[in-house]
Amino acid sequence: DAADLIKFRDTVSSEDSSALCARLEADIELTGNWEPFSSKSGYPTTAYTGTFDGNGHKISGVNVNTTTANAGFFGVINGAVIENLRLEGSISSSNNFVGGIVGKIQQGTVTNCSFAGNVTTTKSGANAGGIAGASGNTAKQTAAISGCVNTASVSGGIVGGIVGAPKYTVISDCYNTGAISGTSRCGGIAGNLQSKSTVKNCYSIGALNG
């Protein structure tokens, strides 16, 4: 239930490079403002490394309204696996790296996940995406996003229906139906595809404005 989820989040966030794992056994409805998963030190390199399996269940009421970077259900992941998770809510920040599932994927995998609602950053030129604000970091810190769906409206600077700014990332078998609006670079799948990233077997039918 919600209390279990909050306790798990707090335990993960009290550690550095937490490898704790969880699997949902029921749908959960959250209330109030959600504090994203983080780490004790707050650095991307010490972010979550475990496996979070949504098991096909939905978490609704995921509401993040912050002035800090790395806004999402997960703030940052660093080698974690997020899978089979459906989220619904509102993710809003006046800072950078804003995503429905993860604010920033330093490295890691997001598979068979979806986000519905809205994702917004008001910071000029900031990254926002329906699944992740940004993904991948170096040739040795890569990201993979597959089987994911965004139906949320997404707005910001560099904006993508799946990822705002992917680096060293493979995006496959994903689609977007949400409205995408960017003031710098925007795209139905990715806003700024760079550093040997690839997109395959994807499509977007969401309105695009930028």
N, C-alpha and C positions, 0 to 999 in steps of 0.2 A: 504494500500500500504506500501512500505518500510518505508516511512517517519512516518506513523502511528505506525508501529511495533517498530521502533527505539525510538519514543517518549514514547511508553508504556514501553519498556525495561528501559529507563532512569528514568522513574517515579518509577518503581518497585525498581530499584537499588538505588534510593535516600532515600529509607525507610528501616526500620528494620521490619522483619516479615510481609512483604507486603502481603495483602490478595486480592489485585486487581485481577480481572478476565478479560479474553479476549476470543474472538472467531474470527477466521479468516473467512472472507467472499470472499476471492479470493486467487489465487496463488501469491506468491511474489518471485521476484528475487533480491537478495542482491548483492552489489558490495563492494569491499574493505574488510578490516579485521573486523570481527564481534567481538564485546565485549560481553562476556557472561553475562546473567542475574546474578546479585549479590545482595548484601545488603549494607546498609550504613556503618555498622560496619565491614562487611566482614566475620563475624563468621558464621560457619555452622548452629548454633542454631538460628540465626536471618535471615536465608535464606527464600526464597519465599514460601508462604503458600497457595496461591490462586489456581484457576483453569485456565488452558490454553487449550482451545479446538481448535485444528487445523481444525475441521469440515471437514476432508477429504482432505484438501488442502495441497499443497506442497510449502515449502520454499527452494529455491535453492540458491547456492552461499554462503552457510554458511561456511566461512573460518576463522578459529581461528588458530593463530600462536603466541604462547606465551611462556614465561619462568616461568609462575606462575602455581600453582596447581589449581585443579578444573576447567578443561577446557572442554567446551561443548557448545551447544546452551544455555543451562542453566548451570551455574557454579555449584551451589548446590541448592537442594530443601529440605525443611524441613516441610513436611506435605502437600505439593502441589499435585495437580492432573494434569498430563499432558496426553492428550488423542487425538486420531484421527489426529495425526500430521505426515506428511511426510517431511523428511529433506534430503538434498543432499549437500555435500560439503567436506571440509577437516578440520579435527580437529587435531592440532599438538601442543605438549608441551614438554619442557625439564624437566617437573616436574611430580608430582603424580596426580592420579584421573582424567583420561581423557576418555570421552565418547561421542558418537555421539549425543545423546539427552541431557544427564546430566552427568557432570563430577562426582558428588557424590550425591547419594540420602541419605541424613541423615535419613529421613523417608519420605514416600509418595508413590504415585501410578503412574505408567506409563502404559497406556493401548492403544492398537491399534496404535502404532507408528512404524515408520520405518526410517532407516538411510542408505544412499548410498554414496559411495565415499571412504574415508580412515580416519582411526583414528590411531594416532601414539604418543607414548611417548618414548623419548630417555633416560630417567632417569633409572638407573639400579634398577631392582626389582619393578618398579612402576606399578600401576594398570591401565588397559585399557580395554574398552569393546565397542562393537558396539552400544549398547543402553546406558550403564552407566559404568563408571570406577569402581565404588564400590557402594554398596547399603546396607541399614540397619546399625544400630549402636548398639542397645541394645534390650533386650526382650520387652521393652516398646517403642522403636523407630524402627518400622519394615518397610519393603518395599514389594510392590507387583508389578510384571511386567508381563503383560499378553497380548496376541495377538500381540506381537511385532516381527518385522522382521529386520534382519541385512543382507545387501548385501555388505557392505563395507569391505575392507581389514583392519585388525587390528593388530598392532604390539606393543610390549612393554615387560615388565617383566612378570607380572601376567596378563594373557590375556584371555578373553572369548568373544565368538561371540555375546553374549547378555550382560553379566556382567563379569568384571574381577574378583572382589572379593565380592561376596554376603555374608552378615550376616543377620540372622533373616529375610530372604527374601523368598517369594514364586514366582517362575518363572513358568508360565504355558502358554501353547498354543503358544509357540514362535518357530521361526526357524532361522537358520543361513546358508547363502550360501557363505559368504565372506571367504577369506583366512586368517587364524589365525596363528600368529607367536609369540612365547613367549620365553624368555630366562630363565624364572624361572618355572612357572607353566602355562599351557595353555589348553584350552578345547573348543570344538565347541560351548557349551552353557555357561559354567562358567570355569574360570581358577582355582579358589580356593574356592570351595563350603564349607561353614563353619557355625558354630553357629546355628544349627537347621534349616538351609535353605533347601528348597525342590525344585525339578524340576519335572514337570509332563507334559505329552503330548507335548513334544518338540523334535525337531530333528535338526541335522546339517549335511550338505553335503559339506561344505567348506573344502578346503585343510588345513591340520593341520601340523605345524612344530614347534618343540620346544625341 
